[in-house]
Amino acid sequence: MKKKLILFLIFAVSLFGGCGKQDDMTSDLSGTESQAIADNSVSEIPDDVRQKLQAALDIDPITIPAEEWTAETLCQAIYINGEPLSIPCTLHSLGEGFAIQETEEQPLSINESTHRAGTLITYYGNDIGGVVVADCENKEDFFNAPIYSLSFSFENSLDTDAIPFSLNGLGFHASHEAQVEHLAFMDLYEADEATKFYIYTKKIDGIEIKCTYMNDNLDSATIRFLNEE
């Protein structure tokens, strides 16, 4: 799990642009904790949050034909932290439970040229994925900066009944048969029937989503906001 998340962070850094020189990157580990630095210890997810996450799995699938989808209707099918996704969004707007996971080995890094920043994130203390934000001048901006890319990885999640992501009513435990039914609007990008490995994608009006399924379970999901330069 940790290796996969670190690989995401490497991918995130590649999105920053620029020449990639070390002196283009800044990181501040000193001083008192800011809003973006939270307690990453594993904590109990409140019952009302669990109820919201379950409700997101009970929605009726949206069946609008693919050619009629817009960014707005697509976001109505994407639930994060029990709520439909609204754009632009920030880590702060996604609600409680999210925190960045920063260490001396994997600090939050800001590109001075592009003002994009990326780091790993947790959800109520569980490793959950990574995020890249835009228009970030310093660490204090991070939670309120617009998200450029948001990735969830569910492999070996400690609490699979409390995953803060679902797509058109499907979450971690959905069968591939249900995935085909609910995700008919998405394009099958890659498939391996022997290993039950599938990648679905959808790109429209400045938003792109990619879902990877392994062994009949949602393994990872990435959302990118393509209108950010």
C-alpha positions in Angstrom: 0.0 0.0 0.0 2.7 2.5 1.0 4.7 1.7 -2.1 1.7 2.4 -4.3 1.1 5.7 -2.6 4.7 6.8 -2.9 4.5 5.9 -6.7 1.5 8.2 -6.9 3.5 11.0 -5.3 6.2 10.5 -7.9 3.5 10.6 -10.6 2.1 13.8 -9.0 5.5 15.5 -9.1 5.6 14.7 -12.8 2.4 16.8 -13.2 4.1 19.9 -11.8 5.8 20.8 -15.1 8.9 22.9 -15.4 12.4 21.6 -15.6 12.1 19.5 -12.5 15.2 20.8 -10.9 15.4 20.4 -7.1 15.8 24.1 -6.5 12.4 24.7 -8.2 10.8 22.8 -5.3 10.2 24.2 -1.8 9.2 22.5 1.4 8.8 23.8 4.9 8.8 21.4 7.8 9.5 24.0 10.4 7.2 26.0 12.6 3.9 25.1 14.2 1.3 22.9 12.6 -0.8 24.6 9.9 -4.3 23.8 8.9 -3.0 21.3 6.4 -1.0 19.4 9.0 -3.4 17.2 11.0 -3.1 14.3 13.4 -2.6 11.2 11.2 -3.3 8.6 13.9 -6.0 6.2 13.0 -9.3 7.4 14.5 -12.8 6.0 14.6 -15.1 7.2 11.8 -18.2 8.8 13.2 -21.5 6.9 12.8 -23.1 9.8 10.9 -20.2 9.7 8.4 -20.5 6.0 7.9 -24.2 6.5 7.2 -23.4 9.1 4.6 -20.9 6.8 2.9 -23.5 4.0 2.9 -26.1 6.3 1.5 -23.8 7.1 -1.5 -23.8 3.4 -2.3 -27.6 3.3 -2.3 -28.3 5.9 -4.9 -30.1 4.9 -8.1 -27.6 4.6 -11.0 -27.6 7.5 -13.4 -28.4 6.2 -16.8 -28.0 9.2 -19.1 -26.5 8.1 -22.4 -22.8 8.8 -22.7 -23.1 11.4 -25.5 -25.3 13.5 -23.2 -23.0 13.6 -20.2 -21.5 16.9 -19.1 -19.0 17.7 -16.3 -22.0 18.6 -14.1 -23.9 15.4 -14.6 -20.7 13.3 -14.2 -20.0 15.0 -10.9 -23.5 13.9 -9.8 -22.3 10.3 -10.0 -19.1 10.9 -8.2 -19.4 10.8 -4.4 -16.6 11.8 -2.1 -17.0 11.7 1.7 -20.7 10.9 1.2 -21.5 14.0 -1.0 -21.7 14.5 -4.8 -18.5 16.1 -6.1 -18.7 19.8 -6.9 -16.1 21.7 -8.9 -13.9 23.5 -8.4 -13.1 21.6 -5.1 -10.5 21.7 -2.4 -9.4 19.3 0.3 -11.2 21.6 2.7 -14.5 21.4 0.7 -14.4 17.6 0.7 -15.2 17.6 4.4 -13.7 16.3 7.6 -11.5 13.2 7.8 -8.9 14.1 5.3 -5.3 15.0 6.3 -2.0 15.2 4.5 0.6 12.6 5.3 3.9 14.4 5.4 7.2 13.0 6.6 10.8 14.1 6.3 11.3 11.5 3.6 8.1 12.5 1.8 7.5 16.2 2.5 4.8 18.3 0.9 6.5 19.9 -2.1 5.6 23.1 -3.9 6.8 23.9 -7.4 7.7 27.6 -7.5 7.2 27.8 -11.3 3.8 26.2 -11.6 2.6 26.7 -8.0 1.4 23.1 -7.9 1.9 21.0 -4.8 1.4 17.4 -4.1 1.5 15.0 -1.2 -0.1 11.8 0.2 -3.4 12.0 2.1 -5.1 9.9 4.8 -8.8 9.5 5.7 -9.4 9.3 9.5 -5.7 8.2 9.7 -5.9 5.5 7.1 -3.6 5.7 4.0 -6.0 6.5 1.2 -4.2 8.2 -1.8 -2.7 11.4 -2.9 -3.5 14.9 -4.2 -2.1 17.6 -6.4 -3.3 21.1 -6.0 -2.9 24.2 -8.2 -2.4 27.9 -7.3 -0.5 27.0 -4.1 2.0 29.6 -2.9 2.8 28.0 0.5 1.8 25.2 2.9 -0.9 27.3 4.5 -2.7 27.5 1.1 -2.8 23.7 0.6 -6.2 22.7 1.9 -7.9 25.7 0.2 -6.1 25.5 -3.1 -8.1 24.0 -6.1 -7.5 20.3 -6.6 -5.8 19.4 -9.9 -5.7 15.7 -9.4 -7.1 13.4 -6.7 -6.3 9.7 -6.4 -7.7 7.0 -4.1 -6.0 3.7 -3.6 -8.0 1.0 -1.8 -5.5 -1.9 -1.7 -5.2 -3.3 1.8 -7.4 -0.5 3.2 -7.8 -0.9 6.9 -11.5 -0.2 6.9 -13.2 -1.2 3.6 -16.6 -0.4 4.9 -15.7 3.3 5.1 -14.2 4.2 1.8 -14.8 7.9 1.0 -15.3 7.4 -2.7 -18.1 5.8 -4.8 -19.0 6.1 -8.5 -22.6 5.9 -9.6 -23.5 3.9 -6.5 -20.6 1.5 -6.7 -17.9 1.2 -4.1 -15.2 -1.2 -3.0 -17.3 -4.3 -2.7 -19.2 -4.1 -6.1 -19.0 -7.1 -8.4 -17.7 -6.7 -12.0 -21.2 -7.5 -13.2 -22.5 -4.5 -11.2 -19.7 -2.4 -12.5 -20.6 -3.1 -16.1 -24.2 -2.1 -15.4 -23.4 1.1 -13.4 -20.5 2.2 -15.5 -22.0 1.7 -18.9 -21.3 5.4 -19.6 -17.5 4.9 -19.2 -15.1 3.6 -21.8 -13.3 0.3 -21.2 -9.6 1.3 -21.6 -8.0 -2.0 -20.7 -9.1 -5.5 -19.8 -7.6 -8.8 -18.8 -10.3 -11.4 -18.2 -7.8 -14.0 -16.8 -6.8 -11.8 -13.9 -10.1 -9.9 -13.7 -8.2 -6.6 -14.3 -10.1 -3.7 -15.8 -9.6 0.0 -16.4 -12.5 2.3 -17.2 -12.1 5.9 -18.2 -14.3 8.9 -18.9 -13.2 12.4 -20.1 -15.6 15.2 -20.7 -15.7 19.0 -20.3 -12.5 19.4 -18.4 -12.8 16.4 -16.0 -11.4 13.0 -16.4 -11.9 9.9 -14.2 -10.1 6.6 -14.3 -11.1 3.5 -12.2 -9.1 0.4 -11.9 -10.7 -2.9 -10.8 -8.9 -6.0 -9.7 -10.5 -9.3 -8.5 -14.0 -7.8 -8.8 -13.1 -4.9 -6.5 -12.5 -1.2 -7.0 -8.7 -1.0 -6.5 -8.0 2.7 -7.3 -9.7 5.8 -8.8 -8.2 9.0 -10.1 -9.9 12.3 -10.9 -8.2 15.0 -12.9 -9.4 18.5 -13.6 -8.1 19.2 -17.1 -9.0 22.9 -17.3 -6.1 23.7 -15.0 -3.1 24.8 -16.9 
